Amino acid sequence: MISEAEGRLVADAFLQASRQSNEPELEIDWDKVRVKEGILIAPYNSAQFLASRNYEYQLLDCWPILVDLVTGKARFGELEERSFWKKS
């Protein structure tokens, strides 16, 4: 089992490792990270959007990173899981 703080590090490392060289700089939206049922939910977007909140720079289809705090494994959320990670 890992802590929420460790889960945040895992999410960030996962995001940076998944970034393609032709993509803009990506960052986790730290203010919106939360834990639900032992899963850390880490939304992300372009660094430029997160700094400005200007929708002109927002990337679409950025499913959040999900980190299982029991196993420490990270993955991208899937559309079918939207009801789980969507803020209610």
C-alpha positions, 0 to 999 in steps of 0.5 A: 500500500502507498500513501496519497503523497506517494500516489501523486508521485506515481501519477506524475511519473506516469504522465511524464513517461507517457508524454510523446515528444510532439505533445505540449507540456503536460501537468497534473491539476493538483487542486483537483486530485482526490481519492475515491475507494482507494484510487487516486484520481489525477486529472491533467491537461496542458501546462499552458491551460492549467496556468491560464485556465484559457480554454484556447489551450485546453486539451480534450479527451484527457482521461484522468490518471488512476493510481491504485493505492493498494498496488501502486500501479497507474493507468489512464482512466477509460471512457467506460469508467467515467461514472467512477472518476467524474466528480459527483 
